[in-house]
């Protein structure tokens, strides 16, 4: 068997490569993810209403109700009138990308670490690159690609956006698999 310590280089290299690939998807290929979000046609009115409600950073549901209230006539009316959705609010102030980028890199590292763990538990030194690629790529696919599906299922993200994130995740999994296949212990 291969120890996880022996895989520090492919774990780190794959996380770095995925981090840069995601930067390309989000910053260079502007046509890819930029259309995923849009603004309210009455954005200023919406902003005033949210500020008036003193809503801080958090996740909000419209209409909000407890599970036991779902069948009440008033709740049903609110759902039928609309809007129905989730609103995510960040802390007020300038957007600081350092923390989310750091957290994203840690996520990439975590996916690569667990993909490496699966490989270290099942593959021996000298395993063919194709076999390493298959095992590690499949494990990375679970973290990078399939994690997008619940956002469409539960949070109402448009399926077009979910599919784009699924494609991103497939590319990331291929990068992780290729990194491990290239740097696998002989």
mmCIF file of the C-alpha atoms, coordinates in Angstrom:
data_MODEL
# 
_entry.id   MODEL 
# 
loop_
_atom_site.group_PDB 
_atom_site.id 
_atom_site.type_symbol 
_atom_site.label_atom_id 
_atom_site.label_alt_id 
_atom_site.label_comp_id 
_atom_site.label_asym_id 
_atom_site.label_entity_id 
_atom_site.label_seq_id 
_atom_site.pdbx_PDB_ins_code 
_atom_site.Cartn_x 
_atom_site.Cartn_y 
_atom_site.Cartn_z 
_atom_site.occupancy 
_atom_site.B_iso_or_equiv 
_atom_site.pdbx_formal_charge 
_atom_site.auth_seq_id 
_atom_site.auth_comp_id 
_atom_site.auth_asym_id 
_atom_site.auth_atom_id 
_atom_site.pdbx_PDB_model_num 
ATOM 1   C CA . UNK A 1 1   ? 0.000   0.000  0.000   1.00 0.00 ? 1   UNK A CA 1 
ATOM 2   C CA . UNK A 1 2   ? 0.898   3.630  -0.403  1.00 0.00 ? 2   UNK A CA 1 
ATOM 3   C CA . UNK A 1 3   ? 0.890   5.917  2.619   1.00 0.00 ? 3   UNK A CA 1 
ATOM 4   C CA . UNK A 1 4   ? -0.988  9.192  2.488   1.00 0.00 ? 4   UNK A CA 1 
ATOM 5   C CA . UNK A 1 5   ? 2.259   10.986 3.379   1.00 0.00 ? 5   UNK A CA 1 
ATOM 6   C CA . UNK A 1 6   ? 3.769   9.721  0.113   1.00 0.00 ? 6   UNK A CA 1 
ATOM 7   C CA . UNK A 1 7   ? 0.984   11.503 -1.762  1.00 0.00 ? 7   UNK A CA 1 
ATOM 8   C CA . UNK A 1 8   ? 1.608   15.020 -0.433  1.00 0.00 ? 8   UNK A CA 1 
ATOM 9   C CA . UNK A 1 9   ? 2.896   16.209 -3.814  1.00 0.00 ? 9   UNK A CA 1 
ATOM 10  C CA . UNK A 1 10  ? -0.029  15.020 -5.988  1.00 0.00 ? 10  UNK A CA 1 
ATOM 11  C CA . UNK A 1 11  ? -2.483  16.235 -3.327  1.00 0.00 ? 11  UNK A CA 1 
ATOM 12  C CA . UNK A 1 12  ? -0.946  19.708 -3.283  1.00 0.00 ? 12  UNK A CA 1 
ATOM 13  C CA . UNK A 1 13  ? -0.289  19.883 -7.049  1.00 0.00 ? 13  UNK A CA 1 
ATOM 14  C CA . UNK A 1 14  ? -3.837  18.835 -7.955  1.00 0.00 ? 14  UNK A CA 1 
ATOM 15  C CA . UNK A 1 15  ? -5.356  21.354 -5.535  1.00 0.00 ? 15  UNK A CA 1 
ATOM 16  C CA . UNK A 1 16  ? -3.242  24.161 -7.007  1.00 0.00 ? 16  UNK A CA 1 
ATOM 17  C CA . UNK A 1 17  ? -4.077  23.139 -10.591 1.00 0.00 ? 17  UNK A CA 1 
ATOM 18  C CA . UNK A 1 18  ? -7.812  22.948 -9.824  1.00 0.00 ? 18  UNK A CA 1 
ATOM 19  C CA . UNK A 1 19  ? -7.634  26.355 -8.119  1.00 0.00 ? 19  UNK A CA 1 
ATOM 20  C CA . UNK A 1 20  ? -6.141  27.888 -11.274 1.00 0.00 ? 20  UNK A CA 1 
ATOM 21  C CA . UNK A 1 21  ? -8.567  26.034 -13.553 1.00 0.00 ? 21  UNK A CA 1 
ATOM 22  C CA . UNK A 1 22  ? -11.470 27.473 -11.557 1.00 0.00 ? 22  UNK A CA 1 
ATOM 23  C CA . UNK A 1 23  ? -9.961  30.946 -11.918 1.00 0.00 ? 23  UNK A CA 1 
ATOM 24  C CA . UNK A 1 24  ? -9.972  30.438 -15.678 1.00 0.00 ? 24  UNK A CA 1 
ATOM 25  C CA . UNK A 1 25  ? -13.618 29.316 -15.623 1.00 0.00 ? 25  UNK A CA 1 
ATOM 26  C CA . UNK A 1 26  ? -14.726 32.267 -13.493 1.00 0.00 ? 26  UNK A CA 1 
ATOM 27  C CA . UNK A 1 27  ? -12.418 35.117 -14.498 1.00 0.00 ? 27  UNK A CA 1 
ATOM 28  C CA . UNK A 1 28  ? -11.174 34.464 -18.034 1.00 0.00 ? 28  UNK A CA 1 
ATOM 29  C CA . UNK A 1 29  ? -14.099 32.647 -19.666 1.00 0.00 ? 29  UNK A CA 1 
ATOM 30  C CA . UNK A 1 30  ? -16.590 35.379 -18.761 1.00 0.00 ? 30  UNK A CA 1 
ATOM 31  C CA . UNK A 1 31  ? -19.283 33.898 -21.003 1.00 0.00 ? 31  UNK A CA 1 
ATOM 32  C CA . UNK A 1 32  ? -19.343 30.721 -18.895 1.00 0.00 ? 32  UNK A CA 1 
ATOM 33  C CA . UNK A 1 33  ? -20.558 31.742 -15.409 1.00 0.00 ? 33  UNK A CA 1 
ATOM 34  C CA . UNK A 1 34  ? -21.329 35.463 -15.691 1.00 0.00 ? 34  UNK A CA 1 
ATOM 35  C CA . UNK A 1 35  ? -24.916 34.840 -16.964 1.00 0.00 ? 35  UNK A CA 1 
ATOM 36  C CA . UNK A 1 36  ? -25.686 32.627 -13.929 1.00 0.00 ? 36  UNK A CA 1 
ATOM 37  C CA . UNK A 1 37  ? -26.820 35.598 -11.808 1.00 0.00 ? 37  UNK A CA 1 
ATOM 38  C CA . UNK A 1 38  ? -28.956 38.576 -12.623 1.00 0.00 ? 38  UNK A CA 1 
ATOM 39  C CA . UNK A 1 39  ? -30.191 41.581 -10.708 1.00 0.00 ? 39  UNK A CA 1 
ATOM 40  C CA . UNK A 1 40  ? -33.696 42.516 -9.674  1.00 0.00 ? 40  UNK A CA 1 
ATOM 41  C CA . UNK A 1 41  ? -35.389 44.937 -12.071 1.00 0.00 ? 41  UNK A CA 1 
ATOM 42  C CA . UNK A 1 42  ? -36.265 46.998 -8.968  1.00 0.00 ? 42  UNK A CA 1 
ATOM 43  C CA . UNK A 1 43  ? -32.970 46.428 -7.156  1.00 0.00 ? 43  UNK A CA 1 
ATOM 44  C CA . UNK A 1 44  ? -33.010 49.738 -5.295  1.00 0.00 ? 44  UNK A CA 1 
ATOM 45  C CA . UNK A 1 45  ? -36.495 49.023 -3.900  1.00 0.00 ? 45  UNK A CA 1 
ATOM 46  C CA . UNK A 1 46  ? -35.443 45.496 -2.867  1.00 0.00 ? 46  UNK A CA 1 
ATOM 47  C CA . UNK A 1 47  ? -32.324 46.840 -1.140  1.00 0.00 ? 47  UNK A CA 1 
ATOM 48  C CA . UNK A 1 48  ? -34.397 49.432 0.755   1.00 0.00 ? 48  UNK A CA 1 
ATOM 49  C CA . UNK A 1 49  ? -36.902 46.758 1.846   1.00 0.00 ? 49  UNK A CA 1 
ATOM 50  C CA . UNK A 1 50  ? -34.166 44.405 3.087   1.00 0.00 ? 50  UNK A CA 1 
ATOM 51  C CA . UNK A 1 51  ? -32.407 47.207 4.975   1.00 0.00 ? 51  UNK A CA 1 
ATOM 52  C CA . UNK A 1 52  ? -35.732 48.256 6.517   1.00 0.00 ? 52  UNK A CA 1 
ATOM 53  C CA . UNK A 1 53  ? -36.198 44.713 7.802   1.00 0.00 ? 53  UNK A CA 1 
ATOM 54  C CA . UNK A 1 54  ? -32.816 44.892 9.570   1.00 0.00 ? 54  UNK A CA 1 
ATOM 55  C CA . UNK A 1 55  ? -31.831 41.584 8.027   1.00 0.00 ? 55  UNK A CA 1 
ATOM 56  C CA . UNK A 1 56  ? -28.207 40.767 8.681   1.00 0.00 ? 56  UNK A CA 1 
ATOM 57  C CA . UNK A 1 57  ? -25.988 38.319 6.851   1.00 0.00 ? 57  UNK A CA 1 
ATOM 58  C CA . UNK A 1 58  ? -27.635 34.929 6.519   1.00 0.00 ? 58  UNK A CA 1 
ATOM 59  C CA . UNK A 1 59  ? -29.952 32.746 4.478   1.00 0.00 ? 59  UNK A CA 1 
ATOM 60  C CA . UNK A 1 60  ? -33.594 33.702 4.193   1.00 0.00 ? 60  UNK A CA 1 
ATOM 61  C CA . UNK A 1 61  ? -36.581 31.871 2.752   1.00 0.00 ? 61  UNK A CA 1 
ATOM 62  C CA . UNK A 1 62  ? -39.565 33.492 1.013   1.00 0.00 ? 62  UNK A CA 1 
ATOM 63  C CA . UNK A 1 63  ? -42.188 32.894 2.199   1.00 0.00 ? 63  UNK A CA 1 
ATOM 64  C CA . UNK A 1 64  ? -40.795 31.767 5.533   1.00 0.00 ? 64  UNK A CA 1 
ATOM 65  C CA . UNK A 1 65  ? -42.795 29.148 7.384   1.00 0.00 ? 65  UNK A CA 1 
ATOM 66  C CA . UNK A 1 66  ? -42.288 26.306 9.808   1.00 0.00 ? 66  UNK A CA 1 
ATOM 67  C CA . UNK A 1 67  ? -42.977 22.791 8.474   1.00 0.00 ? 67  UNK A CA 1 
ATOM 68  C CA . UNK A 1 68  ? -46.123 22.518 10.570  1.00 0.00 ? 68  UNK A CA 1 
ATOM 69  C CA . UNK A 1 69  ? -47.487 25.696 8.913   1.00 0.00 ? 69  UNK A CA 1 
ATOM 70  C CA . UNK A 1 70  ? -47.134 24.406 5.336   1.00 0.00 ? 70  UNK A CA 1 
ATOM 71  C CA . UNK A 1 71  ? -50.796 23.358 5.084   1.00 0.00 ? 71  UNK A CA 1 
ATOM 72  C CA . UNK A 1 72  ? -52.242 26.532 6.565   1.00 0.00 ? 72  UNK A CA 1 
ATOM 73  C CA . UNK A 1 73  ? -54.350 28.534 4.137   1.00 0.00 ? 73  UNK A CA 1 
ATOM 74  C CA . UNK A 1 74  ? -52.377 31.754 4.737   1.00 0.00 ? 74  UNK A CA 1 
ATOM 75  C CA . UNK A 1 75  ? -49.073 29.985 3.994   1.00 0.00 ? 75  UNK A CA 1 
ATOM 76  C CA . UNK A 1 76  ? -50.470 28.392 0.838   1.00 0.00 ? 76  UNK A CA 1 
ATOM 77  C CA . UNK A 1 77  ? -51.692 31.809 -0.321  1.00 0.00 ? 77  UNK A CA 1 
ATOM 78  C CA . UNK A 1 78  ? -48.212 33.296 0.152   1.00 0.00 ? 78  UNK A CA 1 
ATOM 79  C CA . UNK A 1 79  ? -46.657 30.478 -1.889  1.00 0.00 ? 79  UNK A CA 1 
ATOM 80  C CA . UNK A 1 80  ? -49.212 30.910 -4.663  1.00 0.00 ? 80  UNK A CA 1 
ATOM 81  C CA . UNK A 1 81  ? -48.792 34.700 -4.765  1.00 0.00 ? 81  UNK A CA 1 
ATOM 82  C CA . UNK A 1 82  ? -44.988 34.475 -4.811  1.00 0.00 ? 82  UNK A CA 1 
ATOM 83  C CA . UNK A 1 83  ? -42.210 35.167 -4.903  1.00 0.00 ? 83  UNK A CA 1 
ATOM 84  C CA . UNK A 1 84  ? -40.855 31.854 -3.650  1.00 0.00 ? 84  UNK A CA 1 
ATOM 85  C CA . UNK A 1 85  ? -37.144 31.524 -3.077  1.00 0.00 ? 85  UNK A CA 1 
ATOM 86  C CA . UNK A 1 86  ? -34.032 31.780 -0.993  1.00 0.00 ? 86  UNK A CA 1 
ATOM 87  C CA . UNK A 1 87  ? -32.039 34.946 -0.480  1.00 0.00 ? 87  UNK A CA 1 
ATOM 88  C CA . UNK A 1 88  ? -28.445 34.798 0.728   1.00 0.00 ? 88  UNK A CA 1 
ATOM 89  C CA . UNK A 1 89  ? -27.048 37.952 2.285   1.00 0.00 ? 89  UNK A CA 1 
ATOM 90  C CA . UNK A 1 90  ? -23.376 38.574 2.969   1.00 0.00 ? 90  UNK A CA 1 
ATOM 91  C CA . UNK A 1 91  ? -22.036 41.021 5.553   1.00 0.00 ? 91  UNK A CA 1 
ATOM 92  C CA . UNK A 1 92  ? -22.327 44.650 4.522   1.00 0.00 ? 92  UNK A CA 1 
ATOM 93  C CA . UNK A 1 93  ? -19.167 46.258 3.173   1.00 0.00 ? 93  UNK A CA 1 
ATOM 94  C CA . UNK A 1 94  ? -16.763 45.870 0.307   1.00 0.00 ? 94  UNK A CA 1 
ATOM 95  C CA . UNK A 1 95  ? -16.457 42.346 -1.033  1.00 0.00 ? 95  UNK A CA 1 
ATOM 96  C CA . UNK A 1 96  ? -13.211 40.813 0.205   1.00 0.00 ? 96  UNK A CA 1 
ATOM 97  C CA . UNK A 1 97  ? -12.283 37.856 -1.987  1.00 0.00 ? 97  UNK A CA 1 
ATOM 98  C CA . UNK A 1 98  ? -9.356  36.702 0.177   1.00 0.00 ? 98  UNK A CA 1 
ATOM 99  C CA . UNK A 1 99  ? -11.426 34.602 2.591   1.00 0.00 ? 99  UNK A CA 1 
ATOM 100 C CA . UNK A 1 100 ? -13.614 32.869 -0.040  1.00 0.00 ? 100 UNK A CA 1 
ATOM 101 C CA . UNK A 1 101 ? -10.555 32.166 -2.220  1.00 0.00 ? 101 UNK A CA 1 
ATOM 102 C CA . UNK A 1 102 ? -8.721  30.717 0.772   1.00 0.00 ? 102 UNK A CA 1 
ATOM 103 C CA . UNK A 1 103 ? -11.726 28.588 1.658   1.00 0.00 ? 103 UNK A CA 1 
ATOM 104 C CA . UNK A 1 104 ? -12.035 27.432 -1.965  1.00 0.00 ? 104 UNK A CA 1 
ATOM 105 C CA . UNK A 1 105 ? -8.374  26.383 -1.985  1.00 0.00 ? 105 UNK A CA 1 
ATOM 106 C CA . UNK A 1 106 ? -8.902  24.466 1.282   1.00 0.00 ? 106 UNK A CA 1 
ATOM 107 C CA . UNK A 1 107 ? -11.910 22.732 -0.307  1.00 0.00 ? 107 UNK A CA 1 
ATOM 108 C CA . UNK A 1 108 ? -9.788  21.780 -3.343  1.00 0.00 ? 108 UNK A CA 1 
ATOM 109 C CA . UNK A 1 109 ? -7.115  20.469 -0.977  1.00 0.00 ? 109 UNK A CA 1 
ATOM 110 C CA . UNK A 1 110 ? -9.723  18.507 0.990   1.00 0.00 ? 110 UNK A CA 1 
ATOM 111 C CA . UNK A 1 111 ? -11.154 16.843 -2.138  1.00 0.00 ? 111 UNK A CA 1 
ATOM 112 C CA . UNK A 1 112 ? -7.630  15.933 -3.288  1.00 0.00 ? 112 UNK A CA 1 
ATOM 113 C CA . UNK A 1 113 ? -6.753  14.651 0.194   1.00 0.00 ? 113 UNK A CA 1 
ATOM 114 C CA . UNK A 1 114 ? -9.763  12.327 0.300   1.00 0.00 ? 114 UNK A CA 1 
ATOM 115 C CA . UNK A 1 115 ? -9.230  11.199 -3.290  1.00 0.00 ? 115 UNK A CA 1 
ATOM 116 C CA . UNK A 1 116 ? -5.649  10.445 -2.278  1.00 0.00 ? 116 UNK A CA 1 
ATOM 117 C CA . UNK A 1 117 ? -6.880  8.572  0.776   1.00 0.00 ? 117 UNK A CA 1 
ATOM 118 C CA . UNK A 1 118 ? -9.091  6.360  -1.390  1.00 0.00 ? 118 UNK A CA 1 
ATOM 119 C CA . UNK A 1 119 ? -6.179  5.707  -3.744  1.00 0.00 ? 119 UNK A CA 1 
ATOM 120 C CA . UNK A 1 120 ? -3.705  5.042  -0.920  1.00 0.00 ? 120 UNK A CA 1 
ATOM 121 C CA . UNK A 1 121 ? -6.151  2.537  0.578   1.00 0.00 ? 121 UNK A CA 1 
ATOM 122 C CA . UNK A 1 122 ? -6.711  0.634  -2.659  1.00 0.00 ? 122 UNK A CA 1 
ATOM 123 C CA . UNK A 1 123 ? -3.667  1.014  -4.907  1.00 0.00 ? 123 UNK A CA 1 
ATOM 124 C CA . UNK A 1 124 ? -0.055  -0.126 -4.606  1.00 0.00 ? 124 UNK A CA 1 
ATOM 125 C CA . UNK A 1 125 ? 3.145   1.640  -5.606  1.00 0.00 ? 125 UNK A CA 1 
ATOM 126 C CA . UNK A 1 126 ? 3.776   1.137  -9.304  1.00 0.00 ? 126 UNK A CA 1 
ATOM 127 C CA . UNK A 1 127 ? 0.071   0.907  -10.194 1.00 0.00 ? 127 UNK A CA 1 
ATOM 128 C CA . UNK A 1 128 ? -0.459  1.856  -13.835 1.00 0.00 ? 128 UNK A CA 1 
ATOM 129 C CA . UNK A 1 129 ? -1.218  5.511  -14.467 1.00 0.00 ? 129 UNK A CA 1 
ATOM 130 C CA . UNK A 1 130 ? -4.522  4.574  -16.125 1.00 0.00 ? 130 UNK A CA 1 
ATOM 131 C CA . UNK A 1 131 ? -5.692  2.735  -12.983 1.00 0.00 ? 131 UNK A CA 1 
ATOM 132 C CA . UNK A 1 132 ? -4.558  5.591  -10.704 1.00 0.00 ? 132 UNK A CA 1 
ATOM 133 C CA . UNK A 1 133 ? -6.362  8.085  -12.955 1.00 0.00 ? 133 UNK A CA 1 
ATOM 134 C CA . UNK A 1 134 ? -9.563  6.011  -12.864 1.00 0.00 ? 134 UNK A CA 1 
ATOM 135 C CA . UNK A 1 135 ? -9.678  5.587  -9.078  1.00 0.00 ? 135 UNK A CA 1 
ATOM 136 C CA . UNK A 1 136 ? -8.570  9.097  -8.112  1.00 0.00 ? 136 UNK A CA 1 
ATOM 137 C CA . UNK A 1 137 ? -10.601 10.794 -10.840 1.00 0.00 ? 137 UNK A CA 1 
ATOM 138 C CA . UNK A 1 138 ? -13.745 8.968  -9.733  1.00 0.00 ? 138 UNK A CA 1 
ATOM 139 C CA . UNK A 1 139 ? -13.198 9.930  -6.088  1.00 0.00 ? 139 UNK A CA 1 
ATOM 140 C CA . UNK A 1 140 ? -12.548 13.566 -7.035  1.00 0.00 ? 140 UNK A CA 1 
ATOM 141 C CA . UNK A 1 141 ? -15.665 13.551 -9.212  1.00 0.00 ? 141 UNK A CA 1 
ATOM 142 C CA . UNK A 1 142 ? -17.768 12.834 -6.130  1.00 0.00 ? 142 UNK A CA 1 
ATOM 143 C CA . UNK A 1 143 ? -16.490 15.959 -4.391  1.00 0.00 ? 143 UNK A CA 1 
ATOM 144 C CA . UNK A 1 144 ? -16.046 18.398 -7.244  1.00 0.00 ? 144 UNK A CA 1 
ATOM 145 C CA . UNK A 1 145 ? -18.907 17.574 -9.604  1.00 0.00 ? 145 UNK A CA 1 
ATOM 146 C CA . UNK A 1 146 ? -21.691 15.897 -7.696  1.00 0.00 ? 146 UNK A CA 1 
ATOM 147 C CA . UNK A 1 147 ? -21.615 18.541 -4.970  1.00 0.00 ? 147 UNK A CA 1 
ATOM 148 C CA . UNK A 1 148 ? -23.351 20.893 -7.434  1.00 0.00 ? 148 UNK A CA 1 
ATOM 149 C CA . UNK A 1 149 ? -26.502 18.774 -7.731  1.00 0.00 ? 149 UNK A CA 1 
ATOM 150 C CA . UNK A 1 150 ? -28.098 19.587 -4.342  1.00 0.00 ? 150 UNK A CA 1 
ATOM 151 C CA . UNK A 1 151 ? -28.056 23.302 -5.219  1.00 0.00 ? 151 UNK A CA 1 
ATOM 152 C CA . UNK A 1 152 ? -30.491 22.586 -8.029  1.00 0.00 ? 152 UNK A CA 1 
ATOM 153 C CA . UNK A 1 153 ? -32.507 20.057 -6.071  1.00 0.00 ? 153 UNK A CA 1 
ATOM 154 C CA . UNK A 1 154 ? -32.927 21.945 -2.795  1.00 0.00 ? 154 UNK A CA 1 
ATOM 155 C CA . UNK A 1 155 ? -31.923 25.583 -3.290  1.00 0.00 ? 155 UNK A CA 1 
ATOM 156 C CA . UNK A 1 156 ? -33.594 26.270 -6.616  1.00 0.00 ? 156 UNK A CA 1 
ATOM 157 C CA . UNK A 1 157 ? -30.465 27.188 -8.546  1.00 0.00 ? 157 UNK A CA 1 
ATOM 158 C CA . UNK A 1 158 ? -31.263 27.155 -12.263 1.00 0.00 ? 158 UNK A CA 1 
ATOM 159 C CA . UNK A 1 159 ? -30.390 23.788 -13.809 1.00 0.00 ? 159 UNK A CA 1 
ATOM 160 C CA . UNK A 1 160 ? -28.425 25.548 -16.533 1.00 0.00 ? 160 UNK A CA 1 
ATOM 161 C CA . UNK A 1 161 ? -26.096 26.910 -13.831 1.00 0.00 ? 161 UNK A CA 1 
ATOM 162 C CA . UNK A 1 162 ? -25.961 23.568 -12.003 1.00 0.00 ? 162 UNK A CA 1 
ATOM 163 C CA . UNK A 1 163 ? -24.957 21.796 -15.213 1.00 0.00 ? 163 UNK A CA 1 
ATOM 164 C CA . UNK A 1 164 ? -22.154 24.324 -15.766 1.00 0.00 ? 164 UNK A CA 1 
ATOM 165 C CA . UNK A 1 165 ? -20.848 23.637 -12.265 1.00 0.00 ? 165 UNK A CA 1 
ATOM 166 C CA . UNK A 1 166 ? -21.147 19.923 -12.962 1.00 0.00 ? 166 UNK A CA 1 
ATOM 167 C CA . UNK A 1 167 ? -19.015 20.392 -16.101 1.00 0.00 ? 167 UNK A CA 1 
ATOM 168 C CA . UNK A 1 168 ? -16.510 22.423 -14.062 1.00 0.00 ? 168 UNK A CA 1 
ATOM 169 C CA . UNK A 1 169 ? -16.372 19.587 -11.530 1.00 0.00 ? 169 UNK A CA 1 
ATOM 170 C CA . UNK A 1 170 ? -15.754 17.002 -14.233 1.00 0.00 ? 170 UNK A CA 1 
ATOM 171 C CA . UNK A 1 171 ? -12.810 19.060 -15.505 1.00 0.00 ? 171 UNK A CA 1 
ATOM 172 C CA . UNK A 1 172 ? -11.506 19.434 -11.936 1.00 0.00 ? 172 UNK A CA 1 
ATOM 173 C CA . UNK A 1 173 ? -11.800 15.662 -11.377 1.00 0.00 ? 173 UNK A CA 1 
ATOM 174 C CA . UNK A 1 174 ? -9.872  15.017 -14.595 1.00 0.00 ? 174 UNK A CA 1 
ATOM 175 C CA . UNK A 1 175 ? -7.140  17.376 -13.368 1.00 0.00 ? 175 UNK A CA 1 
ATOM 176 C CA . UNK A 1 176 ? -6.944  15.624 -9.996  1.00 0.00 ? 176 UNK A CA 1 
ATOM 177 C CA . UNK A 1 177 ? -6.869  12.184 -11.635 1.00 0.00 ? 177 UNK A CA 1 
ATOM 178 C CA . UNK A 1 178 ? -4.174  13.252 -14.106 1.00 0.00 ? 178 UNK A CA 1 
ATOM 179 C CA . UNK A 1 179 ? -2.064  14.831 -11.345 1.00 0.00 ? 179 UNK A CA 1 
ATOM 180 C CA . UNK A 1 180 ? -2.093  11.641 -9.303  1.00 0.00 ? 180 UNK A CA 1 
ATOM 181 C CA . UNK A 1 181 ? -1.452  9.451  -12.350 1.00 0.00 ? 181 UNK A CA 1 
ATOM 182 C CA . UNK A 1 182 ? 1.577   11.618 -13.202 1.00 0.00 ? 182 UNK A CA 1 
ATOM 183 C CA . UNK A 1 183 ? 2.989   11.782 -9.649  1.00 0.00 ? 183 UNK A CA 1 
ATOM 184 C CA . UNK A 1 184 ? 2.034   8.323  -8.335  1.00 0.00 ? 184 UNK A CA 1 
ATOM 185 C CA . UNK A 1 185 ? 4.857   6.559  -6.418  1.00 0.00 ? 185 UNK A CA 1 
ATOM 186 C CA . UNK A 1 186 ? 6.716   4.006  -8.531  1.00 0.00 ? 186 UNK A CA 1 
# 
